[in-house]
């Protein structure tokens, strides 16, 4: 095997015998003190397989071990990147895909444990699909490798199952794609903890409600997911409602403290220019007189001050945070909505806030799918 791929600053080459000491140490740090890998009832030695090494600035930063069979296709038996976040994992996976295509394999596949939420997120976002869930598979693997812990020491998730991911057919022939959000068919198969983690960007949090929602699967479609969300939330307890509402940041919160999606929804970028989105689209540069821009800045500042005061009054009165489907409206338009909400019945206001949390999630899902917004 001879493979050289470049992704941004990362270069991928074949594993060489001179890499083995580094590779053995790297694997041991990520595999419970030994470089051997247990999966699906087999104990594998990654260093006995073909391997790929990712390098950055001439230093090794990632390793993949490849196992090829005619029946099952090309397996990525090991994929480790250190440090993470520099593109080494993506470069290694893309190179493995290229090798699979060049070798005439019908698919590329790999497995990861149900507790490895970061890896599950990584593979889903790179277009891989869930081919199978091997429930209880870790019992046999733990007999082969007793040092595998019963639960993840970082997130507490019991380590029971193996998730099998693959790329096949037409998807295998194309470079890895970046998927904004997992397909609903894959969400239907995820373990509960991974399902909750993947839906967090839509709801900002609300883990108890999302665990309840997981029980309503399969959804089959996005519409089915959203229908189930409304049905599940209306059957939830007040504690779950408040947890869901409290997950959202206050309107007008410090922009450095909010998620990327909330940042976009609340229009912080437009405010930084001193204009709301509508004004930016209607006014030409020569119409933006200095005094008009300054007045707009003062108006936004006043809205922030009012929102801060009103948010505090709202939480004191109702015992939960004000949440509203902003729908692109500037904060100056949110102020009268919050004033109106303060005069409402607590139960009615909580139900409205919960429904708006679902509307926000639906809007986010559309945008993550690249469908824009219905607003």
C-alpha positions, -999 to 999 in steps of 0.1 A, spaced: 0 0 0 13 34 -9 -8 64 1 0 101 4 -28 125 10 -27 162 21 -56 179 39 -48 215 48 -16 213 70 -19 175 75 -1 149 53 -8 112 54 18 85 45 22 48 50 32 34 84 69 25 85 87 1 109 104 31 124 70 44 135 62 14 157 75 26 190 56 59 187 25 41 174 26 15 202 28 43 228 0 63 211 -23 33 210 -17 23 246 -26 58 258 -60 54 240 -66 17 244 -63 10 281 -25 5 285 -20 -20 257 -17 -16 219 -40 -45 212 -76 -38 201 -106 -60 210 -136 -57 187 -165 -80 178 -150 -110 197 -115 -107 181 -82 -94 196 -63 -75 169 -28 -62 167 -30 -29 147 8 -29 141 5 -62 122 -18 -45 97 -13 -19 70 -12 15 86 -14 52 78 3 80 97 -9 116 97 18 142 100 18 179 108 50 200 105 68 168 101 56 153 134 32 123 136 -2 133 149 -25 104 140 -26 67 131 -50 44 113 -48 7 110 -64 -10 80 -77 -45 76 -90 -56 42 -113 -86 33 -132 -93 1 -164 -101 20 -166 -72 45 -146 -45 27 -119 -23 41 -121 -19 79 -105 9 97 -96 -12 128 -80 18 146 -82 55 142 -64 77 167 -55 114 164 -34 133 190 -39 162 194 -74 163 182 -90 191 162 -63 197 136 -78 175 108 -57 144 113 -86 121 118 -104 134 88 -73 131 66 -67 95 78 -103 85 71 -103 102 37 -71 84 28 -86 51 39 -116 58 17 -93 64 -13 -75 31 -6 -108 13 -5 -119 27 -38 -85 20 -54 -87 -16 -42 -122 -21 -55 -139 -26 -21 -176 -22 -19 -175 -4 14 -153 11 42 -163 4 78 -154 7 114 -168 2 149 -167 24 180 -182 19 215 -215 34 225 -199 56 252 -175 73 227 -198 102 220 -170 123 204 -162 96 179 -199 89 171 -203 127 164 -171 127 143 -182 98 120 -218 111 116 -206 145 106 -184 130 80 -212 113 62 -208 78 76 -239 58 82 -248 34 110 -248 0 95 -255 -20 127 -257 -18 164 -240 -48 181 -259 -48 214 -239 -63 243 -208 -69 221 -185 -55 247 -191 -85 271 -172 -108 247 -145 -81 240 -140 -75 277 -132 -112 282 -104 -108 256 -92 -75 270 -102 -73 307 -87 -38 311 -117 -24 292 -137 -5 319 -173 -11 326 -181 26 321 -165 57 306 -146 74 333 -153 109 318 -190 108 310 -202 78 331 -218 60 302 -218 22 305 -197 6 278 -219 -22 265 -224 -19 227 -205 -14 195 -218 8 167 -208 -1 132 -204 27 107 -198 25 70 -197 42 36 -207 22 6 -218 23 -30 -221 59 -44 -212 75 -11 -179 56 -11 -169 70 -44 -171 106 -33 -148 125 -9 -159 127 26 -187 152 30 -195 174 60 -230 168 72 -246 196 93 -268 172 112 -272 134 113 -298 118 91 -330 109 110 -325 72 101 -292 73 120 -307 91 149 -332 63 152 -304 38 158 -282 58 182 -279 47 219 -298 71 241 -267 90 254 -255 96 218 -289 106 207 -292 132 235 -257 145 226 -265 149 189 -298 167 196 -283 192 221 -275 218 194 -312 219 185 -325 224 221 -294 239 238 -298 212 265 -328 197 282 -313 162 286 -343 148 306 -367 158 278 -343 144 251 -340 111 269 -379 110 269 -379 119 232 -355 90 225 -382 66 237 -405 78 209 -382 65 182 -383 55 153 -390 89 137 -381 79 102 -382 115 89 -375 150 102 -412 157 103 -417 126 124 -390 138 148 -406 172 153 -441 157 157 -427 134 183 -410 163 200 -443 182 204 -461 151 216 -433 141 240 -429 176 255 -466 179 262 -464 147 282 -434 158 302 -434 170 337 -431 207 348 -395 200 359 -386 188 324 -403 218 309 -383 242 331 -351 223 324 -357 227 286 -365 264 289 -336 271 312 -312 256 287 -317 286 264 -296 317 270 -315 349 280 -324 372 251 -296 398 251 -270 376 269 -233 383 266 -226 372 230 -194 354 241 -215 330 263 -241 318 237 -239 290 212 -231 296 175 -268 290 166 -281 313 193 -256 339 182 -269 339 147 -306 338 158 -302 368 181 -286 389 154 -253 398 172 -234 401 140 -258 426 125 -258 446 157 -220 448 156 -225 469 124 -250 492 141 -278 480 119 -304 452 119 -306 428 90 -334 447 72 -316 480 73 -284 464 60 -303 451 30 -322 484 22 -296 511 28 -266 519 6 -232 529 20 -237 567 13 -271 566 32 -254 554 64 -247 588 79 -226 588 109 -253 602 132 -279 577 120 -255 548 128 -247 563 162 -284 566 170 -290 530 160 -262 520 183 -278 539 212 -311 523 204 -296 489 206 -279 498 239 -312 509 254 -328 477 243 -301 457 260 -306 476 293 -344 471 291 -340 434 283 -317 429 313 -342 445 336 -372 427 321 -354 393 321 -348 397 358 -384 406 365 -396 377 344 -375 352 362 -385 366 396 -422 364 387 -423 330 369 -393 311 382 -379 303 347 -362 321 319 -380 340 291 -377 321 259 -392 332 226 -387 321 190 -369 352 179 -374 345 142 -349 372 131 -366 400 150 -342 427 164 -340 430 202 -359 463 200 -390 443 189 -385 417 217 -388 443 245 -426 448 240 -431 410 237 -413 405 271 -434 433 286 -466 416 274 -454 382 287 -450 396 322 -487 402 323 -496 365 315 -506 336 336 -476 315 347 -490 282 334 -498 296 300 -465 314 298 -446 282 305 -465 263 279 -458 290 253 -421 290 262 -419 252 258 -436 253 224 -413 281 213 -383 259 223 -396 233 199 -402 259 172 -366 271 177 -354 235 173 -374 230 141 -359 262 126 -324 251 136 -330 217 120 -340 232 87 -310 255 87 -286 226 95 -301 207 67 -294 236 44 -331 243 39 -331 279 52 -359 290 74 -397 291 70 -398 325 87 
